[in-house]
Amino acid sequence: MTAQITVTVKLFAAFQEAIATDAMQITLPDRATVRQVYDYLVIDHPNLEQWRSLTRYAVNLDFVEPDMLLSNGDEVALIPPVSGG
């Protein structure tokens, strides 16, 4: 059996609108990266691919790079670009 982790994903702005929720739990393989969270979401919501290069990521309230390894129970926030004045 392959080891797995469960993370909570917090969604904002365009992500929240596309997926129709502000948070969800997902299960990933052990040693998954933040990038794999995005990959997981794009499977069911391919329109989110347009935001990939502009998205910031946070794990447990700290900004991180997409290649950061996740641990079981982490909270991952996907923060798309925002506009406004």
C-alpha positions, 0 to 999 in steps of 0.5 A, spaced: 500 500 500 502 506 498 503 511 503 498 517 503 497 524 506 491 528 507 491 536 506 486 542 507 486 546 501 484 553 501 481 557 495 480 564 494 477 568 488 478 565 481 479 558 484 473 559 489 468 561 484 471 555 479 470 550 484 464 553 488 467 552 495 472 555 499 476 549 502 476 542 501 480 536 503 484 532 498 489 526 499 495 525 495 501 520 495 506 521 501 512 526 499 507 530 494 509 537 493 505 544 493 505 543 485 501 537 485 495 540 489 494 545 483 495 539 478 490 535 482 485 541 481 486 542 474 484 535 472 477 537 474 477 544 472 482 545 466 480 552 466 484 553 472 491 552 468 491 559 465 492 562 473 498 557 474 504 561 473 501 567 476 499 563 483 502 564 489 502 558 494 502 558 502 503 552 507 500 553 514 500 561 513 507 561 510 509 563 502 512 557 499 515 555 492 511 550 488 516 544 489 515 544 497 514 537 500 507 537 504 506 533 510 500 530 512 495 535 515 498 541 512 493 547 510 495 549 503 492 556 500 492 557 493 492 565 492 491 567 485 492 574 482 488 580 484 486 586 481 483 592 484 484 599 486 
